[in-house]
Amino acid sequence: MRVALLTYSTRPRGGVVHTLALAEALAAQGVAVDVWTLARGGDTTFFRPLDPTVGVHAVPFEARDDESVGQRVVRSITVLRDAFADRRHGYDVVHAQDCISANAALPCVRTVHHLDRFTTPELAACHERALVAPSARVCVSAAVAAEVRAGWGLEPVVIPNGVDAARFAAGALDGPGRAAWAQRLGRYVLALGGVEPRKGSIDLLEAVALVRREQPDVRLVLGGGETLFDYRDYRAAFDARAVALGVVPEVLGTVAEDALPALVAQAGALAMVSTKEGFGLAAMEALAAGVPVVARDLQVLREVLRGTVRYATDPPATARALLAVLGQRPDPAPGRALAATYTWERAARAHVRFYAGLARGPRRRRTVTTGP
């Protein structure tokens, strides 16, 4: 079996992390896998080394400062489609991991990591077509699959994410790495994914401001955030609110892959106050590192994280939950045990079964949930 996995970036966004880990796990199952991606600004390699058994096709995508978000989305689809079109006949399965790569690769399978609402017409059209046009769909949680079913009458297959639990557990044992972060940042609440509306960054800022009234040495640290989209207005609002609240967040941007586990492990808590999530991979990685998690009370996060984290619905409740775990660190064992059940090997085996079902015809494309 030959499989093409497509993603829109080489940078460490959640869907890209998923794509690379799935590709390597599929290759370990004996599947011939190539990853296709857009290589922006001459960045022809991914944010981390990839197992050499996985092929990589990085399609050049030049940066342009004079185009809108909508124009960038349309150009992204066109560039990836043009590069992939002549090669797609060599694959038994074409599997896109986001709306941009799905639009570029139709007909294809599509993983729906989460649903969103967009006001940019080109992006809204990309999102809609990437839901309705693929031949089959995978969701990484039953909650997102239920949204797809309710909104579009479609029946996705549910295959949960894997988690590299061992890597983040090792971060907890990385004394020098943790010490370096502690010296640089002091005590901190960590959030991953950058400053953007879906991540609820301003809500988290409000919550940390409340925490600092009782524990003024606690800092807010944000890592990650590489995206094709333009959140400059939201970032400006975030920065203005930070000044008004007297909070000086540390915005790290993209964190080196080898430094990330220690950064997570050293955090006093990881906060995931996203308004939309598909699985909550960063929270699961924190649990693997033994770090307490405070999460927004979303159905999908309750499904995946279960009773291993504290849930909150607004900034005051988030602040209370953060103060509780910062004051008395909960037993990390349940979270570590849960994270260890979500393996990429299991996810890859489920994908292989799913791909085989596609080959047997439409009657096999039923809703199936696999995972812990």
C-alpha positions in Angstrom: 0.0 0.0 0.0 1.2 3.5 -0.9 -0.2 6.4 1.0 0.2 10.2 0.5 -0.3 12.3 3.6 -0.8 16.0 2.8 -0.4 19.0 5.2 -0.2 22.7 4.7 3.0 23.6 6.5 6.5 22.4 7.7 6.1 24.2 11.0 4.9 22.7 14.4 1.2 23.2 14.3 -1.0 20.4 15.8 -2.1 19.0 12.4 1.5 18.9 11.2 2.7 17.2 14.4 -0.1 14.6 13.8 0.9 14.1 10.1 4.5 13.4 10.8 3.9 11.0 13.8 1.2 9.2 11.8 3.5 8.9 8.8 6.3 7.3 10.8 3.9 5.0 12.6 2.4 3.9 9.3 5.9 3.3 7.9 6.6 1.1 10.9 3.6 -1.0 9.9 5.1 -1.6 6.5 3.1 1.1 4.6 5.0 3.1 2.0 4.3 6.7 3.0 5.1 10.1 1.5 4.3 13.4 3.1 3.5 16.4 0.9 3.6 19.9 2.2 4.0 23.6 1.4 7.5 24.8 2.0 7.1 28.5 2.8 10.0 30.9 2.5 12.4 28.3 1.3 11.9 26.1 4.4 12.2 22.7 2.7 12.5 20.6 5.8 10.1 20.0 8.7 10.5 21.4 12.2 12.0 18.0 13.3 13.9 15.2 11.5 11.7 12.6 10.0 12.3 8.9 9.8 14.1 8.2 6.5 11.6 5.6 5.6 9.1 8.4 5.0 9.3 10.3 1.8 9.0 14.1 1.8 7.9 16.3 -1.0 8.1 20.0 0.1 6.6 22.3 -2.5 8.1 25.8 -2.7 5.8 28.5 -1.6 7.2 32.0 -1.6 6.2 34.6 0.9 4.3 37.6 -0.3 3.6 40.6 1.9 1.1 42.2 -0.5 -1.7 39.5 -0.4 -4.7 39.1 1.8 -5.5 36.0 3.9 -8.0 34.9 1.3 -5.5 35.3 -1.6 -2.9 33.3 0.4 -5.4 30.5 1.0 -6.3 30.3 -2.7 -2.6 30.4 -3.8 -1.7 27.7 -1.2 -4.4 25.4 -2.7 -3.3 26.1 -6.3 0.4 25.7 -5.7 0.0 22.4 -3.8 -2.6 21.1 -6.3 -0.4 21.8 -9.3 2.6 20.1 -7.7 0.7 17.0 -6.6 -1.6 16.4 -9.6 0.9 14.6 -11.8 2.1 12.4 -9.0 -1.2 11.3 -7.3 -1.7 8.3 -9.6 1.2 6.5 -7.8 -0.8 6.3 -4.5 -3.5 3.9 -3.3 -4.7 6.4 -0.7 -4.5 10.2 -0.7 -5.1 11.5 2.8 -5.3 15.3 3.6 -4.9 16.6 7.1 -6.4 20.1 6.8 -8.8 22.1 4.6 -6.0 23.6 2.4 -4.4 20.3 1.5 -7.8 18.7 1.1 -8.9 21.3 -1.5 -5.6 20.7 -3.3 -5.8 16.9 -3.3 -9.5 16.1 -4.1 -10.6 13.4 -4.5 -9.1 12.3 -1.1 -9.7 11.2 2.4 -9.7 14.1 4.9 -9.0 14.2 8.7 -11.1 16.8 10.4 -9.1 17.8 13.5 -11.6 20.4 14.5 -14.3 22.6 13.1 -14.2 26.4 12.9 -16.1 29.4 11.6 -14.4 31.9 9.2 -15.4 35.3 8.0 -12.9 35.4 5.1 -14.9 34.2 2.1 -12.1 32.2 0.5 -11.3 30.5 3.8 -14.9 29.7 4.6 -15.3 28.1 1.2 -12.1 26.1 1.7 -13.4 24.9 5.0 -16.8 23.9 3.6 -15.5 22.1 0.5 -13.0 20.2 2.6 -15.8 18.8 4.7 -18.3 17.9 2.0 -16.2 16.9 -1.1 -13.8 14.2 0.3 -14.6 10.6 -0.3 -14.3 9.7 3.4 -13.5 11.5 6.7 -11.6 10.7 9.9 -12.1 12.6 13.1 -9.7 12.4 16.1 -12.5 12.5 18.6 -16.1 11.4 18.8 -17.2 14.9 19.8 -15.9 16.4 16.5 -17.5 13.5 14.6 -20.8 14.3 16.2 -20.5 17.9 15.1 -19.8 16.7 11.5 -22.8 14.4 11.7 -25.1 17.1 13.1 -24.0 19.8 10.7 -23.6 17.9 7.5 -25.2 14.5 7.9 -21.9 12.8 7.2 -20.5 9.7 9.1 -16.8 10.0 9.9 -14.5 7.3 11.2 -13.1 8.1 14.7 -9.4 7.4 15.2 -7.9 9.2 18.2 -4.5 10.8 18.1 -1.4 9.1 19.4 0.8 10.8 22.0 4.6 10.5 22.3 4.2 9.9 26.0 7.7 8.6 26.6 9.2 11.7 25.1 7.4 14.0 27.5 7.9 11.7 30.4 11.6 12.0 29.7 11.2 15.8 29.8 10.4 15.5 33.5 13.7 13.8 34.1 15.7 16.3 32.1 17.3 18.2 35.0 19.5 20.5 33.0 16.8 21.4 30.5 14.3 22.1 33.2 16.8 24.2 35.2 17.5 26.3 32.1 13.8 27.1 31.7 13.4 27.8 35.4 16.3 30.2 35.3 14.9 32.0 32.3 11.2 32.0 33.2 10.8 31.5 36.9 7.4 30.1 37.9 5.0 29.9 34.9 1.7 28.8 33.5 2.3 27.5 30.0 0.0 27.5 26.9 1.0 26.1 23.5 -0.4 27.2 20.2 0.4 30.9 20.1 -1.8 34.0 20.5 -5.0 33.6 18.5 -8.7 33.6 19.0 -9.3 29.9 18.9 -6.8 29.4 21.7 -8.6 31.8 24.0 -5.4 33.7 24.6 -7.1 36.8 26.0 -9.2 34.8 28.4 -6.1 33.1 29.6 -4.4 36.5 30.1 -7.4 37.6 32.2 -7.1 34.4 34.3 -3.4 34.8 34.9 -3.9 38.4 36.0 -6.3 37.1 38.6 -3.8 34.4 39.7 -1.0 37.1 40.1 -3.1 38.9 42.6 -2.4 36.0 45.0 0.8 34.7 43.5 2.5 37.7 41.8 5.6 35.7 40.8 3.6 33.5 38.4 4.3 34.3 34.7 2.3 33.5 31.6 4.4 31.8 28.9 3.1 31.0 25.4 4.8 28.8 22.9 4.2 28.0 19.3 1.9 29.8 16.9 3.1 29.4 13.4 0.1 29.7 11.0 -1.0 30.8 7.5 -3.7 33.0 8.9 -3.5 36.6 10.0 -4.3 37.3 13.7 -2.6 40.7 13.9 -5.7 42.4 15.1 -6.2 39.8 17.9 -2.6 40.0 18.8 -2.8 43.8 19.1 -5.9 43.4 21.4 -4.0 40.9 23.4 -1.0 43.2 23.8 -3.2 46.1 24.8 -5.1 44.0 27.4 -1.8 42.8 28.8 -0.6 46.4 29.4 -4.0 47.2 31.0 -3.8 44.2 33.3 -0.1 44.8 34.1 0.9 41.3 32.9 4.0 40.9 30.8 3.6 37.5 29.0 6.6 35.7 27.6 5.8 34.9 24.0 8.4 32.3 22.9 7.1 31.6 19.4 8.2 28.3 17.9 10.1 26.3 20.5 12.9 24.0 19.4 11.7 20.4 19.3 14.4 19.1 21.7 13.7 21.9 24.2 9.9 21.4 24.3 9.6 18.5 26.7 11.6 20.2 29.4 9.6 23.4 28.9 6.4 21.5 29.4 7.7 19.5 32.3 8.9 22.6 34.2 5.6 24.4 34.0 3.6 24.9 37.1 0.5 24.1 35.0 -0.5 23.9 31.4 -3.6 25.9 30.4 -5.8 24.9 27.5 -8.6 27.4 27.3 -9.3 27.0 23.6 -12.8 27.7 22.3 -12.4 24.8 19.8 -10.2 21.7 20.0 -10.2 18.4 18.1 -8.3 16.3 20.7 -6.1 18.4 23.0 -2.7 17.0 22.2 -0.7 19.6 24.1 -2.7 18.8 27.3 -2.1 15.1 26.9 1.6 15.7 26.4 1.6 17.8 29.7 -0.1 14.9 31.5 2.6 12.6 30.2 5.2 14.9 31.7 3.4 14.9 35.1 2.2 18.5 34.7 -1.3 19.5 35.9 -3.7 20.8 33.3 -6.5 23.3 33.5 -8.8 23.1 30.5 -11.8 24.8 29.1 -15.0 22.8 29.8 -15.5 21.5 26.2 -17.2 18.2 25.4 -14.2 17.1 23.3 -11.7 17.7 26.2 -14.0 15.8 28.6 -14.0 12.9 26.2 -10.3 12.8 25.7 -8.8 14.0 29.1 -11.6 12.6 31.2 -11.1 13.2 35.0 -7.4 13.8 34.9 -7.6 17.6 34.6 -9.5 20.5 36.1 -12.1 22.2 33.9 -13.2 25.8 33.9 -15.7 27.9 31.9 -14.4 31.5 32.2 -11.4 33.4 33.4 -12.4 33.6 37.1 -12.9 29.8 37.2 -9.7 29.2 35.3 -7.8 31.4 37.8 -9.3 29.4 40.7 -8.3 26.1 39.1 -4.8 27.3 38.4 -4.4 28.5 41.9 -5.5 25.2 43.2 -3.0 23.1 41.2 -0.2 25.6 41.7 -0.8 25.5 45.5 -1.1 21.7 45.7 0.2 19.7 42.7 -2.2 16.8 42.1 -1.1 13.2 41.8 0.4 12.9 38.3 -0.1 9.1 38.0 -3.7 9.1 36.5 -2.7 11.6 33.8 0.5 9.7 32.9 -1.4 6.4 32.7 -4.1 7.9 30.4 -1.5 9.5 28.1 0.3 6.2 27.8 -2.9 4.5 26.4 -2.9 6.8 23.3 -0.2 5.4 21.1 0.7 6.2 17.5 1.1 2.5 16.9 -2.6 2.0 17.7 -3.5 5.0 15.6 -1.5 3.6 12.6 -3.1 0.2 12.9 -6.6 1.8 12.9 -5.7 3.8 9.8 -4.5 0.7 8.0 -7.8 -1.0 8.7 -9.6 2.1 7.6 -7.6 2.3 4.3 -8.3 -1.4 3.7 -12.0 -0.7 4.2 -11.9 2.1 1.6 -10.6 -0.4 -0.9 -13.5 -2.8 -0.2 -16.1 -0.1 -1.2 -18.5 2.4 0.2 -20.5 -0.1 2.2 -17.6 -0.4 4.6 -17.4 3.3 5.3 -19.3 3.3 8.6 -18.7 5.2 11.8 -16.1 3.3 13.8 -14.5 4.4 17.0 -11.1 3.0 17.9 -8.8 3.9 20.8 -8.6 3.6 24.6 
